[in-house]
Amino acid sequence: METMYGLVKAAPAPGAEIQENLPIPSVGPRDVLVRVRATAICGTDSHIMAWTPYAQQRVPTPMVFGHEFSGDVVQVGSEVTEVKVGDRVAGETHIPCNHCRMCLSNKRHICENMKIIGVHVPGAFAEYISFPADDAFKLAPDFPYETGAILEPMGVAVHGVDCGDVAGKTVVVNGCGPIGLMAVGAAKAWGAKQVIALDVIDDKLRVATEMGADVVLNSCTLDAAAEVVRLTDGGADVALDYTGVIPAIKSLFRMITNGGRIVLVGLPNDPIELDLTSDIIYKEATVVGSTGRLMYKTWEQCIELIQSGKFPVEPVISGKYPLRDFEKAFVDIKAGKPGKMLLIP
């Protein structure tokens, strides 16, 4: 039997380990086998490494994890016609059932029976991954593997910005992690009148400037809400949250103007208490939840943004590590290094 190596969540406890001689995954009738060329680390992977309650409730062990990736198709199932051996693809994370009400109404990204690659089923931190052909997004033959690996998180950013309807408006992007940084780039490329980026780490704000932010504010050193109101002469038109941090989310309701819009992308760990009367009803504010990516409208939007030349990719990718050096990558993320960290099998 042919084997591979991969990064395995070996036990229900903090940590992970490289394991050799793992079986190369089998391919079902509707699956593809992909040789992974680049894979990126997501915040979800940090939860899995730390074995937080999020991971404990979802991730079986032992299992290879990781879900942001690109590579080459090396085998296809007997019923697969969408892609062929030799195609370069990126992986969509969400595995829809294709039978529920959401799937049948072309909302597969919020499937009622959703499974997630690298969370519920084996992932991409390995030399090979087998996954449904529905989740293989075909790339041009010369499309960089590294860029392909970040299309999935870029899609999260772009879907949120799309929900914000940002053209011609003043926009706040709260949180300059990799997805927030890409949201800055997307908002600017899509014609936002002014983009204000917020974070608590100056290095991340520096990258936000490279992505096109007009103003960057460190929320630790000033009253960000008051400063946004001052800069926008009464409040921003749109505020997008990519942090999930409860005090930061609540402050956004102070930043938007009457009739403004808030898009929530980051995932809070606990319920949030809001003053609905003042924060939403009297302001006639619109509050939108945004998750994942539209399959495959958002992916096409990402490709168009990259090809337009208006969206800079280079500032987002700040580290490339051999897969065997995964621990260094996770340490750098925990230390607050900005941008995406890639693992190369």
C-alpha positions, 0 to 999 in steps of 0.5 A, spaced: 500 500 500 502 506 498 503 511 504 504 518 505 506 523 511 501 528 515 499 532 521 495 528 525 491 530 531 492 524 534 489 524 541 483 529 544 488 533 547 492 539 546 498 538 540 498 534 534 504 530 531 507 528 524 505 521 522 509 517 517 506 511 513 499 514 513 495 510 508 493 515 502 486 516 502 481 512 498 477 515 492 469 514 492 465 514 486 464 522 487 471 523 490 477 526 487 484 525 490 489 531 490 496 531 491 497 537 496 502 543 493 500 548 499 496 549 505 494 554 509 493 555 517 486 557 519 484 560 526 480 553 526 486 549 526 489 553 532 482 551 536 484 544 534 491 545 536 489 548 542 483 543 543 478 548 545 471 547 546 470 548 539 474 543 537 472 538 542 465 538 540 467 537 532 473 533 531 474 526 531 481 523 533 486 521 530 485 525 524 489 529 519 486 536 519 487 543 515 482 545 510 485 551 506 489 548 500 490 547 493 494 542 489 493 537 483 488 532 481 491 525 481 485 520 481 478 521 480 472 517 482 468 513 476 462 518 476 466 525 476 466 529 470 467 536 473 475 535 473 480 530 470 487 528 472 492 533 471 487 539 473 490 544 478 484 545 483 483 549 490 478 546 495 472 548 498 471 547 505 464 546 506 461 539 504 454 540 502 449 534 502 445 536 496 439 534 498 436 539 503 432 545 502 438 550 502 442 546 497 436 545 493 435 553 493 442 554 491 444 556 498 449 550 499 454 554 503 449 554 509 447 546 508 442 544 513 447 537 514 454 541 513 460 537 514 467 541 514 473 538 511 479 538 516 474 538 522 468 533 521 472 529 516 480 528 514 483 534 512 489 537 507 495 537 512 498 531 508 501 529 502 494 527 499 487 529 500 481 525 498 474 529 498 468 530 494 468 533 486 463 538 488 468 541 492 474 542 487 474 549 484 478 548 478 484 553 477 488 555 471 494 551 469 499 557 471 495 559 477 500 559 483 499 554 488 500 559 494 494 563 492 490 557 491 491 555 498 488 562 500 482 562 496 478 559 501 479 564 506 479 570 501 472 567 500 470 568 507 472 576 506 469 577 500 462 574 501 462 579 508 464 585 503 459 583 498 454 583 504 456 590 506 454 593 499 460 597 500 461 601 493 461 609 494 461 608 502 465 609 508 467 602 511 470 600 517 473 593 517 474 590 524 480 585 525 486 585 521 487 577 521 488 574 514 481 574 513 480 582 515 486 584 511 483 581 505 476 584 506 480 591 506 483 589 499 476 587 497 472 593 500 478 598 496 477 594 490 470 594 490 470 602 490 469 603 498 470 611 499 474 610 505 476 604 508 478 604 516 481 598 519 481 597 526 486 592 530 490 591 536 497 589 533 501 595 529 504 590 525 497 588 522 495 595 521 501 596 517 499 590 512 492 593 512 495 599 509 499 595 504 492 592 502 489 599 501 486 602 508 486 609 508 486 610 515 488 605 521 486 605 528 489 601 534 483 600 538 488 599 544 490 606 544 484 610 543 477 610 543 476 607 536 468 608 536 469 616 537 475 616 532 471 613 527 465 618 528 469 624 527 473 621 521 466 620 518 462 626 520 457 622 524 459 614 523 461 609 518 456 607 513 458 600 513 462 596 519 464 589 518 467 584 524 472 579 523 474 578 530 468 575 534 471 579 540 464 581 544 467 588 546 469 590 539 463 587 536 458 592 541 463 598 539 461 597 532 454 599 533 457 606 536 461 607 529 455 606 524 451 612 522 443 612 522 441 607 517 448 604 517 449 596 516 453 591 520 456 585 517 458 579 522 463 574 520 467 573 526 464 568 531 463 570 538 465 564 544 459 567 548 452 570 547 452 578 546 447 583 549 445 589 545 441 595 546 436 593 541 432 600 542 438 604 541 443 600 537 438 597 532 431 600 532 432 607 533 438 607 528 434 603 523 440 599 522 441 593 518 445 587 521 447 581 517 450 575 518 455 572 513 458 565 513 463 561 508 463 563 501 457 562 496 458 556 491 461 558 487 459 565 486 464 568 491 470 564 488 469 567 481 469 574 485 475 572 488 479 570 481 476 576 478 479 581 484 486 578 483 486 578 476 484 585 476 490 587 479 486 592 484 487 586 490 494 585 492 495 578 494 503 578 496 502 582 503 497 577 505 502 571 505 507 572 510 510 565 512 511 559 508 514 553 512 515 546 510 509 541 513 514 538 518 515 545 521 508 546 523 510 548 530 514 554 528 508 556 524 503 555 529 508 559 534 508 565 530 501 565 529 500 565 536 505 571 537 501 575 532 505 575 526 500 578 521 498 575 514 497 567 512 502 562 514 502 556 509 505 549 510 508 546 504 508 538 504 
